[in-house]
């Protein structure tokens, strides 16, 4: 019934743990942290997609380009997060990251033409 909320809560817990662990690893080169994230993510997603039978090629060039752009933006975000946690405590970094919600609503409206209302969210 509330699967989405439960998954979002689980994601929030994992992200909070990741932020604390990255802060603990502040002396490790940020590129190495991103390499581990990338290798683990690629391995995990490939295995799950094959196991669930949903692995397929993009339907057209636009889908492929959007997927690559998503990867680049995610990589940049992870790099900025790793660097921020090397120079700053976890609290202020997490506080700034809460603005993601506001940006998500604004960009959803601008790019997807979905307007948030009180009954939808």
N, C-alpha and C positions, 0 to 999 in steps of 0.2 A: 504494500500500500504506500509506504513512504520510503521506498527503496532509494530514490534519488537523494533524499535528505540524509539517509543513513550512509550512503556512499560519499556524499559531500563531507559529512562529519568525519568519516574514516580518512578521507583525503586530507582534511585539516589536521588531524592528529599526525599523519605521516609527514606532512610538510613541517609541522612544528618540531617533530623529532629530527628531521633532516636539517633544519636551521640550527638546532642546538649541536648536532654532530658536526656540521660544517664550521661552526664557531670553535668547536673543540679542535678541529683540524686546521686552524688558521695559519699554521706554519707550513702546511703542505701547499705546493704550487697549485694555483687554481686550475691550470690546464690539466693536471693529473686528476683532479676531482671531476672535471667535466668529461674527461676520457672515460673514467669509470662509470659515470652516469650514462654516457652514450652507449658504451659497450653493453652494459647491463640492460638498458632500455631496448636496444636493438635485439639482443638475444631473447629477452623475455617476450617482447611483442611478436617476434617471428615464431617462436615456439607456441605461444597461445593462439596465434592466427592459424597456424597449421593444424593444431589440435582441434580447434573449433571449426575448421573447414571454411574459414572466411578470408583466406589469403587470396588476393586478386590484384591485378595490375590496375593502375588508374584508367578511367574510361576515356579521358582525352587529355590533351596537353595542359589545359587550364587546371584540371585536378592535380596533375603532376607538379605544376609550378606552384600551386597553392600549398601542396604538401611540403615541397622544398622550402618555400618561404616560411612556413610554420616551423620547420626544423631550424632554420637560421635564426628566427626570432627567439625560439626557445633556447637555443645555444647562447645567444647574446644575453638573455635574461638570466640564465644560470651563471654565466661568467660574471655579470654585474652583481649577482647575489653573492657569489663566492668572494669577490673582491670587497664588497661591502662588509661582509662578515669578517674579513681579515683586518679591516680598519676600524670597525665599530662593534659595539656590544650587540647582542642578539635582540634586546628589547627595542631599541630605536629602529633597527632594520625591519623587524616584524611590524612595528607600528606603521612605517611607511608602506609596507607591502599590503596593509589593509585597504589602501586606496585602490587596489586592483578591482574591488567590487564596484566602486564608482565609475572607473574607466570602462569596465565591462558593460555596465548599463548604458553609458554614453555611446560607446562604439557600437553596441548592439543596435541602438536607435539610428545612428548615422549610417552604418554599413548594411544592416539587415532590415531596416525599416520596421523594427519591432519596438513599439512603445510600451514601456513598463506602466502597469497600472496596479491599483491596490488589490484587485481580484486575481491577477495572474501570478503575483509573487508573494 
